[in-house]
Structure formats: structure tokens, C-alpha cells
Amino acid sequence: MTLGARHTDVGQRPEEGHRVLADPEGNEFCVIEPGNTFLAGCGRIGALACDGSHAVGVFWSEALGWPLVWDEGEETAIQSPHGGTKFTWGGPPLMPRTAPDRFTPDLTPEPPSTYDSETTRLQTLGARLLTREARHTLFTDPDGNEFRLLVGTA
């Protein structure tokens, strides 16, 4: 912990096999014990864990075309079909929002989709359009997390 991390308690139980730390700004992260098969093959960053509902896990699975690799109760996780870091949602109760989102994913339409068809597709999946700018459209997912669809990023 020489880099400034400190132990923090988010309600984890000793049998869960991980330690929760917070960086100097208070951002929480888990250090996972060896032998955790859920994170096997993910690389150095095993998972980005998020607070969220089952609906948001399903939304991101469909929006990105990534399979649900965990779907139990209210907990979900997705991962690229090519492997790598998992994105996980822990399910309710959701923590109250006290600040704007610090992480805003940027998406780009993949051919043959166009910017307009991708905008429509995301809304059909449950995204809510907030603003349309010259170079991007700002949306929220079903849990209210912001993300952007970028124009002309090739």
C-alpha cells in the first residue's frame, strides 16, 4: 500500500476471497485472491465492477454484442468474445448518486451501421437520448449512466 491505497469496507464478507481498497481519491477496487476462476484469463484488470441493475447488464450485452458471462439473480457480467476485462454489475440496492459520472464510455458505429441507425438501435435497447451535439450524441443507459455515440471517428 505504498502507493496510497487504503483498506475500505463495502460490506464484503471474509469468505468472498478479496480485499477492497480505495485509491487516494476514494475510488474503490478489489484485489482478488489467487485461484479465482471467475477472473481467469482476463489479464491484469480482471473486471470493472459497477453498481447496477440486471437490466443494465442486459442492455450493455446487447449494445456491445458481448455475451453475458454471468447472469445470476441481479448480478450480471459481460466480456468481449475475444476475452479480456469483464464488466460486472452487482445488482440492487443501488448506491445514491452524489456526483456526475466519472467514467463515460465512447461508442462508435460499426459498419454497416450508420450513426443514425446506431442511435435508433441504442434507443430501442433502452438508451435515453440526452443531447445531440455536432460530433456526438449523449445517452444514458437504463440505470442513468452516461455514454456517448461518436460521429466520424474512423
C-alpha positions, 0 to 999 in steps of 0.5 A, a space after each residue: 500500500 505504498 502507493 496510497 491505497 487504503 483498506 475500505 469496507 463495502 460490506 464484503 464478507 471474509 469468505 468472498 476471497 478479496 480485499 477492497 481498497 480505495 485509491 487516494 481519491 476514494 475510488 474503490 477496487 478489489 484485489 482478488 485472491 489467487 485461484 479465482 476462476 471467475 477472473 481467469 484469463 482476463 489479464 491484469 484488470 480482471 473486471 470493472 465492477 459497477 453498481 447496477 441493475 440486471 437490466 443494465 447488464 442486459 442492455 450493455 450485452 446487447 449494445 456491445 454484442 458481448 455475451 453475458 458471462 454471468 447472469 445470476 439473480 441481479 448480478 450480471 457480467 459481460 466480456 468481449 468474445 475475444 476475452 479480456 476485462 469483464 464488466 460486472 454489475 452487482 445488482 440492487 440496492 443501488 448506491 445514491 448518486 452524489 456526483 456526475 459520472 466519472 467514467 463515460 464510455 465512447 461508442 462508435 458505429 460499426 459498419 454497416 451501421 450508420 450513426 443514425 441507425 446506431 442511435 435508433 438501435 441504442 434507443 430501442 435497447 433502452 438508451 435515453 437520448 440526452 443531447 445531440 451535439 455536432 460530433 456526438 450524441 449523449 445517452 444514458 443507459 437504463 440505470 442513468 449512466 452516461 455514454 456517448 455515440 461518436 460521429 466520424 471517428 474512423 
